[in-house]
């Protein structure tokens, strides 16, 4: 039977020993984590200090960064003082609903006459529309604030302005050529590219508007933590980059969330099993537990459930709404599994040639469009190509609605722009988007997307990408090392959880478990000792059984069971094992030299030098001393020589001067522990 493993492409980051050593000295982090920081483009001591302690960096005031922020606060202050009706027009995803709840809580605390409107995913689709504007006008609304939408809604905003309604747009999506004629627009895409506020999600823009208004009115007392909790929930659930002010505020917000003051958040955390109030909530707990329960409601139920959950102070109401979220999420999971299975069957049994087209465009007649975006993400993970997944409109079978998810080399919004003349509506950003079009345009839509994809993607891009930070050995994974990783939270989009890799790992045991997952016991032989680690590969049941020896890429995770906490691996990639000479530089396949060595011919030792572990060996017949570091790089030289080779293969190794103080000290220690002469 042919071996079946995930088809992936690995990118293993290059390294700079000089930068690593500098960061180790400046921060006290292990060399492994210093490498991780460098891969996050944190390369100087100053950058590292700001990264470790984001609060130490001085931020420019938001009023200085957002040109329309002062005008927005003026409009709100005037509306509140005059008792004018204010309406918040949100969206039905987690970002839009947390943004709506945040502004509702803030504006009510400021004394505003405020209500909200969220379009129906099923009837209206994304964003503010003419129907909502007309209804708000009939209700006597004088000021509309859009949250997490509005930047592409030219006609509805134009209608509102023509009806005499003031409009503040707060959004974070890509800015179209034709900007709506709002009174004020707050969008991080409209500010300077290197601004620390550039990374904000919709809830982040709403947070800035609320805090700045509260500061103007002197009305923030007792409200700050509440707003920060909602900012934290929405930002992580929306997969916003955890950089800039997001990282700074989330580091604080995750601590507050662990001891939430919001009745709805406490109830939701209890049902989702997020209970530890002694340590900050981890982004994964929001991304995989809280966020999906909130998003599920907007996808297949009434968003009002979540708004009430996040704005009520009544614990009984909060629990009832949290239980509705729980039930809805279970229904959403079943729908996703069903649609994913049908999509895979259509792809693998049909005539879809996504490798030739370089994009996967798929249509299901009756798929629930509230969850197809989730399925699109899973298909991207599986096939490694951009995915545009479509279904027919429930109330108009001649119309098609879809969701898109991309890969790093593909820009979803630009692809949709390329097909704009075929669609009635679209929006999004680099990684994701949504769209609607007439059924008669579907074939041409497929063709145009393929044309766009073929212009920007190469065949080698069409495999799922595994970004690897550093090589590591199992003996490094101590509780102290894991605590260092945790101290650098939050990890997430734009600041990805570190991924390590280890070659030639033995699968000592593997078994499929419920949910199509694969549970494993892995072993790495280090100098004759087998170091073992438990591991889990999510949704990899179809690859059982994996080969007995593999190179693996993984994240470190903590697993607490019966009061005992252990470090385990979460597998994100595997590839067939690469043969290496574990005692020295691995040989290039074109220059392999067979060497017969007896065990008595080689002396071995392990030692610590400047708080780093090394392995050394002296090969008598070759008169060669080899020192291997924790990156599996080998320093190879003849004792007494003035230069040495350093690298992982002889063809790529570079020559180093052994008179450098660090290297000369390292060599002396190795010679001492091996008990050989400097001129052996």
N, C-alpha and C positions, 0 to 999 in steps of 0.2 A: 504493500500500500504506500502510495506517495506521501511524503511528509507534507503536512498542511500547517503553515504558520502565517500570521498576518503579513501581508505585503506592504512594507513600509520603506520610507527613506529616512535615514538617520543623518542629522547634522550634529557633529561633535565639535564643540567650540574649541578654537585654538587657545593657546595659553601664553602668558608672558610672565616668566619666573620673576623678573625684576619687579613688575607691578604687584604680583602676588606677595612677594616678600615685604614690599613697602606697606601693603594693607595689613598684613599679619602684624607687623611691628606697631602700626598706628592704632589698630582696633582691638588686638588681642584675640581676633577670630582665628579659627583653625585655617590652614591653607586651603582646605576644601571649600569652606564658605567664602574665603577671600576670592577664590576663582568664581564662585557664583555671583558675587558682587560685580566683578569685572564684566561678566557676561550681561549684567543689567546696565552696562555702561557707567558703572560707578568705579572710577579709575584713580581719583585723587584722594588724598587724606581728607580734604574738606568735604568732598562729595560723600565719602563714606560716613563721616560724622553726622551729616545732615540725614543720610539714609537711616542710620541707626537711631538717631534722635531727631525726627522731623520737626519737633517743636522748636528746635534751636535755630531754624532758618527764619529769617525775617521775611514776612510776606508783604507784598504791595497791597494797599487797601483795595477791596473790590470796586469802590467808587472810581478809583484811578484806572481800573482795567476795563470796566464795562461802560461804554460811552452813554448808554441810555438808562443806567441804573438810577441816577439822581432823578431823572424825569419820571421813572416808574414809581419811585418813592413819593414824589410830589403828587402823582395821580392818586395813589393809595391814600395818602394823608388827607387829600381834599375830599375823596369819596367817603372816608370814615367820618370826617368832621361834619359833612353835610348829610350824613345818614343815607347816602346813595346806595342802591342795591348793587352788590358785587356778585358776579358769577365766575366760578372757577370751572374751566372746561378741560377735563383731564383725558387720560387714555386708559384703556382696559388692561394694560400690562402692569407688572409690579412697580416699574418706575413711575408710570402715570398715576397709579392709585396711591402710592406713598406720597407722591408730590401733591396730589389733591388733598390727602389727609393732613399733610404738613401745613399747607396754606390755610385749610379750614381751621385747624387748631390755633394757628398763629393769629389769623385775622379776627376770629371770635374773641380771642384774648385781648386783642387791640380795640374791641368794641365795634367791629364792623358788622353790617347787615349782609351776611354772605351765605351763599348756597353753592351747589355744584351741579354740573351736568357731564355725564360720560356717555359717549356714543355706544350704541349696541354693536358688538362685533358682528353679530349675525345680520342685522338689518342695515347698519350704516357703514361698517368698516372703520378704518383708522381716522382719527382726528375730527376737529370741529367741522361742521357742515352747515349748509344754508338752513336746513330744518331747525337745527339747534339755535342758530342765530335768531330766526324768526320767532321761535318760542320764547327765547329770553327777552326779546324786544317787547312781546306782548305782556310779559310779566313785569315790565318796567325796569329792567336791569340797565344801569348806567355805565358799568365798567365790566368788561370781560377780561379775565386773565387765563390764557392758555398755559397748560403745563405739559411738558413732554410732547408737544405737537404745536402746529400752527405755522411753522416757517414755510411750509409748502402749500398752505391753504389760502391762496390769493383771493379766490372768489368769495368764500365765506367772510374773510376779514374785510374785504372791500364792501360787502353787503352791510356788515355791522357798522362800519364807519359812515356809510350813506344813511343809515338809520339813526345816526347821532349817538352811537354807543362808543365809549372809549375802549381801546384794546391795548393790552400789554401781552406781548408774546414772550413766553419763556420756553425755550426748546433747546435741544442740543444736536438735532439732526443736521444733515448736510444742507447747505444753503443753496436754493435754486437761483437761476439767473434773474428771475422776476420775484422780488421780495414784496410781501404783502404790505399794504399801506397802514400799518399799525401806528399807534401813538408812540410806542416804545417797544424795542426788541432786545431781549436778553438772550444771547446765544454764544457759547464759547467758541463756536466756529467763526464768529465775526471779530474776535479779539486776536492780539498778536500770537503767533505760533508758539513762542517760547514762554508764554504766560503760564504760571503754575495753575491757573484756573481753566486751562484749555481742555483738561481731561474730564470736566464735570458731566455727569448724566443730568437728565431733566430734574431729578429731585435735588441735585446740587445747585442748580440755578434757582429753583424755588426756595431752597434753604438760604441762599445769599439774599434773595429779595425779602424773605421774612425777617432775617436777622438784621439787615440794614434798616428796614422799616421799623422794627422794634427798637433799635438803637435811637433812631430819630425821635420816636414817640416816648422813649424812656419806659418801655413796657415789656422788657424781656425777663424780668424777675420771675423765677420759677418755671420758665418756659424753655430754657436753653437745652437741658438734657433731653426733654421730650422731642424737640426738633432734631437734635443730633441723632437720637435713636432712629427716627424715621429716615433721616438722610442715610444712615448706615445700612438699614434694610434695603432701601431702594437702590442705592449705588451698587451694592454687591449683587443683588438679584438681577439688575440690568446688565451685568457683566461689563461695567465701566472699568477703564484702566485704573489700577491701584497705584497711581503715580501722582506727583504734584500735590495739590491740596487734598485730593482724595485720600492719599496715603496718610497725610498728617491728621486729617479729621477722623478717618476711620480707625486709626490706632487708638484714639481717644473714645470714639463711639463704640467700638467693640467691647471696651471695658464697661461702659455704661450699660450696654445691652445685656450684659451678664446679670446685672441687677436692675432689670427694667422697671420703670415706674408706670408703664402703660399696661392697663388691664388686658387688652387684646393681645399684645405681644407676649405677656406672661402666659396667657392661656394657650397660645399657639406653640410656644416653646415647650410647654408641658406635654402637649399632645404629640409633638414631633420628637420628643426625647432629647431636647437641648436643655439640660438642667444644671450644669455645673456653673454655680455663681461665684466660684472662687478664682476662676481664671477668665480672661477675655473670651468672648465667643469667637470661634474661628470662622473665617470667611466660608469654608466648606460647609459649616453648619447652616449658613444662610443659603448658599448656592444649591445645596442638595436637600435641605430639609424645609427651611422656612420659605424661601423664595418660590419653590414649586407649588407649595400649598396656597400661596397668595396668587401666583400666576394662573393656577388652574381655574380659579373662580372667574377671572377675567376672560379666560378662554372658552369656558363652556357653561358659565352660570352668570349671575347678576353681580356686577362690580360693587353694587351698593353693600353687599355682604362684607367686603373687605374695608370699604370706607367706614362702615359702622364699627367693625372690629378695631380699627386703628384710631377711632375718635371717641369711642365710649369710655366712660370711667366706671360703668356698672359691671362688676365682675360676672354676674349671671348672664348678662347680654353678651359679654366678651366670650365666655365659655361656649355659649350657644353658637355664636358666629364662628368660633374656632373649629367647632365640630362640623359645621357646614363646610368649612374649608377642607377639613380632613376627608370627608365623604366625597367631595368634588374631586379632590386630588386622586383618590383611589379610582374613580371613574375615568379620569384623565389618563392614568397609567394604563388601564385596560384598552382605551381607545388607541393610545400610542403603540402599544404592542401589536394590536390588530392591524393598524395601518402600516406599520413597519414591515410586518410579515408579508402583507399583500404587495407592498412596494418592492421588496426583495424578490418575490416570486415573479413580478412583472418584469423586473430588470433582467433576471437570470434565465427566464424562460422565454422572453420576448426577443424582439429584434433591435433593442436599444444598444447602440455602439457608443457608449460614453467615452471610451478611449479615443476613438476617431473624432468625435464631436468636441472632446475636451471639456464637456459640460454635461450634466445629467438633468434633463428636463422630463418630468414625469407627471402624468395626469391620472387621478383616480376619480371616478364618476361620483362617488358618494362619500368621500373622505370628509371628516369634520375639519373645517378650515380653522377652527380654534386651536388645533394641536399639530397641524402639518409642519409648522416651523420647528417643533421639537424633533419630529421625524426627519426633517431635512438635515438637522445637525447630526443625527445618528448616521444618516446615509453618507454625509461628508466624512465622518470618522471611519466608516466601513470602506468606502470606495476612493477617498482621497481627491475627489473632484468637486467643483462648485455644483450645488444642487438647487434646482428651481422646481419645487413640488407644488402641484396645482390640483384644484378640485372645482366642481361646478358650484355656482351660487345656488343657495337653497331656494330662493324665490325667483330666480331667473336662469333657466338652464342654458340660455344662449350666452351667458357671461361666465367667465372663469376668474377665480381668485387664487393667488398663490403666495408662497413665502420662499425666500431664498437665503441660503447660507453659503459662505465662501471659504476659500483657502488663502494662505498668506499672500500668494502671488496674484490674486484676483480681487478686483474691486467691484462689489455688488452694485453700489449706487451708480458707478460709471457704466456698468453693463446695462442697467435699466435705462439710463440716459440714452444709451446707444439705440435702444428699442422704443424710445418714448413715443414715436408716432403710431405705434401699434397698441398702446395702452390707454385706458381711460383714467387711470390713477396709479401712482407709484411713489415710493419714498424709502428712506433707509440710510445706510452708511456703508463703510468699507466691508464690514463683515456680514451684514444681514440687511434684508429689505422685504417689502411687501408690494404687491401689484395687483391690478385688475385689468382684464382685457376681454374683448369679444371672442367667442369661440371660433369665429371665422378667421381670426388673426393668429390662432395658436401655432399652425405649421410654420408660418413665416416668423413668428416669435422664436421658435426652436432654431430655425436657420440663422437668424440674426445673432442669437446668443452664441451659437457655435462659431460664427464668423468672428465675433468679439473675442471669444475664448482662444481661438486658434492664433489670434494676433498677439496675445499676451502670455500664453502658457506653452511651455515645452513639454514633450512627452514625459520627461523625467519628473515633472511637477505632479504627475497624476498618481501619486501614492501618498497615503497619510504621512505627515511629517512628524518625526520625533526629535525635538530639540533637546540635546544632551549637554549638561553643564560641565561635567567632569567625570573622569574615571575614579572609582573608589573600591576599596576592599571591605569585606564584611567586618573585619576586626576593628574598623573605625567607628562603628555605629554604637557608641556608648550612650548612656542616659545624658551625660554632659553635652555630647555633640548634638543630640536631639534638642536639648534645651537651648543651645545656641541658634539652631534653626528657628525654633519657636520665638525666640527673642526678636527675630527680624520680621515677624508677621506685621501687617497682613500680606499674605501671598495671594495672588489671583491674576486676573487679566492685566497684562502690561508689566507684571512683576510676578512671573510664574513661579510656582512651587519648584524648588530645585529638583532636577532630574539627574541622577547618577547612572553610570553604567559599569558593569563588571563582566569581563570576558570569561568564557569557559566555565560557566556555572553548572553544577550537577543538579538535575531534578531528582532528588532522592525519593519524592513521593508527589503524586498529583491526583486530584480527584474532582470531578464535576460536582457542583453543589447547586441547590435550588436557586432558580433565577437565571440559569444559563451562565453561571460564573465558574471560575476554575481556582481551586485552592491547592497550594503547593507547599512543599518543604524543600528548600534549596540549600545547597552546600557549596562552599568555595574552599579548595585546598590551598592553604597558605603555609609553605614550608613544612608540609607533612601533617598539618593539623587541619581538620575539617571544621570550618565555621559554618553554622547552620542558621537559616533565617526562614520564618514563615512568610508566605506571600499570597496575595490574592490578585487575580486578573479578572476584572469585571467584564461581563458579557463575552467571555472567551470560551464558553463551553464547547462551541463548535470546533475548536482547535485541539480538543482532547483526542488522543494523547499527544503532547508535545514531545519533540526529541529529547533524549536523556541528557544532552549537553548543549547549552546555548549561551550566546551573549545576551545579557538582559539589560534593559533600561527601566528605571523605576523611581518612584518617590518613596520617601520614608513616612510612615504613619504610626500613630500610637494606638494600641488596642488595650483597653482595660476590661478585664473579665474576672469576676469574683474577687475584686479588690486588688488584683495584680495587674500592673501595667507593663507591657512589653512593646518594643519597637518591631514593626513588621514592614514588609515591602508591598507597595502597590505597583504592579507591573504595568508599564505603559508601552513597552516595545520588546521584541525579541528578534534575533537573527541567528542564522546558523553560526556555530562557534568558529572563531578564527584561530587556527593553530598558531601558537607562539612558543618561543623558547623562553620558558618561565625564569630561567636563570640569567638571561642576557637579552640583548637586542633581538627582537623578532626578525627573522630573515625575510627579505623580499622573495616572492615565489620564483623570480627569475635568477636568483643568486643563492639558492639554498646549498649549503655545504654540509654534508653528513659528517658528524663527528662522533667517534666512539670514545666515550669517557667512562672510566670506572669510578665507582663511588669514592674510592680512596684517592682518586686523582683530584677531587674537588673539596676544598675547605669552605664551610659556610658559617655565617654568624648573623645575629640580629643585634642592632644597637640603636640607641637614641642619641641624636645630636641636635642641640638647640631646640629641644621639645618636639622634634619630629622623628618618626621611626624610619629606619633603613634596614635593608637586607644586603649583605655583601657575600661574595664568593670569590675564591681564588682558584683558577683553573691552571694546575701545575704544568701540564704538557704544553699549554698555550702561552704560559707565563703572562696571564691576563687577569687583572683584578676588575670585578664588576660590582657596582653599588647601585641598588635599585631603590627608588624613592616611593612615596605614597601615591604618585601619579603613574606608576609603572614605567617611568623613564629610567634608563640605565646609563650610568656613567662607566664607560669601559676604557681601560688604559693598561699599559705595561708599567709595573712599578718602577719608579725612577724617571719616568717620562715627564716632559714638561707640558704636554697637552693630552686631552682625552676627548672621546666622542660621547655626546649626550643625545639620547633619542629613544624612540620606540622601535625603529627599524634602522639597519645600517645605511640604507640608501638615503634616508632623510635625516640622519643624525648630523648634528653640527659640532664643530671643533671648539673646545673651550681651553682657556689658559689655566692650568692647575696652580699657578702662583697666586691666583686670587685668594684673599684671606679666607673666605667662606669655604672654598673648595679645598684649599690646602689643609684646613682644620678637619674637614670631613674625611679626607684621605688618611690623615694621621690616625684618626679614631678607628677607621676600618682596618688599617694595617695592624694596629694594636690588638683589636679584638680577634683578628684572624691569627695573630702570632707569627707573622711573616716579616721578612726583611724589606726595607724600603727599596732595595735593589734586587729583589728576588728574580 
